[in-house]
Amino acid sequence: MKKTYFTIAAFSMAIAVLFGAMGAHSLKDVLTPEQLDSFKTGVRYQVWHSLAIFILMLLPVDLISEKTQSRVALFFVGGIILFSFSIYLLATLRIFEIESFAPFIGPITPLGGVLLIGGWLMLGMAIVKSKVSFTH
């Protein structure tokens, strides 16, 4: 399962870099400053959480079980999809001429945020419950 999450994180980072470049070059003259700022927020959260998946998969199993690693990673992947990709869509609705979808896409973003927060809380709780000592 770890290989799957490493792979997902790698492709997610590639997409984030691609979208970051699009935002910096192709979209800067097409989007309003507010839309571009939102788009950049989506990229930033995608990068952070893709990196978090990499790091999560490297944590020792005596600190966090593989089962919990998978659950947290699943929350992060779901959060990236719902949070970042809904922001990408919302920022570019006008370009794709699908502004009428805004009422359906808008509520998805906070659900993605809840998954990201939930993943961090789950990770924190697993570390608190761990019997690993960080003292020398």
BELLIN-V832251 format. One record per pair of residues at least 12 apart in sequence whose C-alpha atoms are under 10 Angstrom apart, sorted by the first residue. I is the first residue (numbers start at 1). J is the second residue. Records with the same first field share a line. If there is no record, write none. Layout:
I->J  J
This chain:
1->57  66  67  69  70
2->53  54  56  57  58  66  69  70  73
3->57
4->70
5->50  53  54  56  57  69  70  73  74  77
6->50  51  53  54  55  56  57  58  73
7->53  54
8->50  53  54  73  77
9->46  47  49  50  51  52  53  54  73  76  77
10->50  51  53  54
11->50
12->46  47  49  50  51  77  80  81
13->43  46  47  48  49  50  51
14->47  50
15->43  46  47
16->40  42  43  44  45  46  47  48  50  84
17->43  44  46  47
18->43
19->39  40  42  43  88
20->39  40  41  42  43  44  47
21->40  43
22->39  40
23->35  36  37  39  40  43  88
24->36  39  40
27->39  91  92  95
30->92  94  95
31->91  92  94  95
32->91  92
34->91
35->87  88  90  91  92  93
36->88  91  92
37->91
38->84  87  88  90  91
39->84  85  86  87  88  89  90  91  92
40->84  87  88  91
41->83  84  87  88
42->80  81  83  84  85  86  87  88  89  91  109
43->80  84  85  87  88
44->84
45->79  80  83  84  113  116
46->76  77  79  80  81  83  84  85
47->80  84
48->76  80
49->73  76  77  79  80  116  119
50->73  76  77  80
52->72  73  76  120
53->69  70  72  73  74  75  76  77
54->73
56->68  69  70  72  73  123
57->69  70  72  73
60->132
61->130
62->127  130  131  132
63->123  126  127  128  129  130  131  132  133
64->123  124  125  126  127  128  129  130  131  132
65->126  127  130
68->119  122  123  126
69->119  122  123  126
71->119  122  123
72->115  116  118  119  120  121  122  123  126
73->116  119  120  123
74->115  116  119
75->112  113  114  115  116  117  118  119  120  122
76->112  113  114  115  116  117  118  119  120
77->112  115  116  119
78->111  112  113  114  115  116  119
79->108  109  110  111  112  113  114  115  116  117  118  119
80->109  112  113  115  116
81->108  109  112
82->105  107  108  109  110  111  112  113  114  115  116
83->106  107  108  109  110  111  112  113  114  115  116
84->108  109  112  113
85->105  108  109  112
86->102  104  105  106  107  108  109  110  112
87->105  106  108  109
89->101  102  105  106
90->102  103  104  105  106  109
93->105
